Amino acid sequence: MKNKSYIGISFIILIFGIWAVPKIVAKFEKSDLVEIVPVPSFELTDQNEKKITDKDYLGKVYVVEFFFSTCPTICPIMNQNMLKLQDEFYGNPEFGIASVTINPEYDTPQVLKAHAKHLGVKHYNWHFLTGDKDYIFNLAQKGFNLYAGENKNVAGGFEHSGLFALIDKDGKIRCRKDKYGNPILYYDGLEEEGIKAIKEDIKKLLEE
């Protein structure tokens, strides 16, 4: 009887090990995503007139975009692709989005709140952020190294990158490598391929 008990216990331990060990290893194993630099510190105001800083996103995997609500060109596409990310990770408290306007003189918290409602934003960690224009341009260009600027000769009066930045739970900008082994730095926020890639990599970072 004792031998049968030992065999039974050993079998249970073996089954537990087969189930648990890969999960434990995955928890402590870093993904293959490259660490670029720490996210620049920022303090802005969201659509609910609440001060939001980079510290509010610590412990979350989040995506950053620079846009403006009256943009007639690429912003609607970027916003729609952000909605796809919202839907993919809706209900996950460890996921977030930061949409920073580059036209803060028009995009007040009230305007951004109406814009968010129009889009159908429902994730509580999706903040539409506004503040001082020079501060935001500096944050985009020097902090994230993503272009943003005024140009009266283009539709909407502003130019900006169509890229998304991916930040991990520790506040570091992360990305995958291209087929040549070089970091892509940022994700294409306009093409389906870029959205597919960032979805996959968000999942990896959420598991870290």
PyMOL commands that set and color helices and strands:
alter all, ss='L'
color gray80, all
select helices_A, chain A and resi 2-28+54-57+75-89+109-119+133-143+192-207
alter helices_A, ss='H'
color red, helices_A
select strands_A, chain A and resi 34-38+43-45+51-53+61-67+95-101+126-129+148-150+158-160+163-167+172-175+187-188
alter strands_A, ss='S'
color yellow, strands_A
deselect
rebuild
show_as cartoon
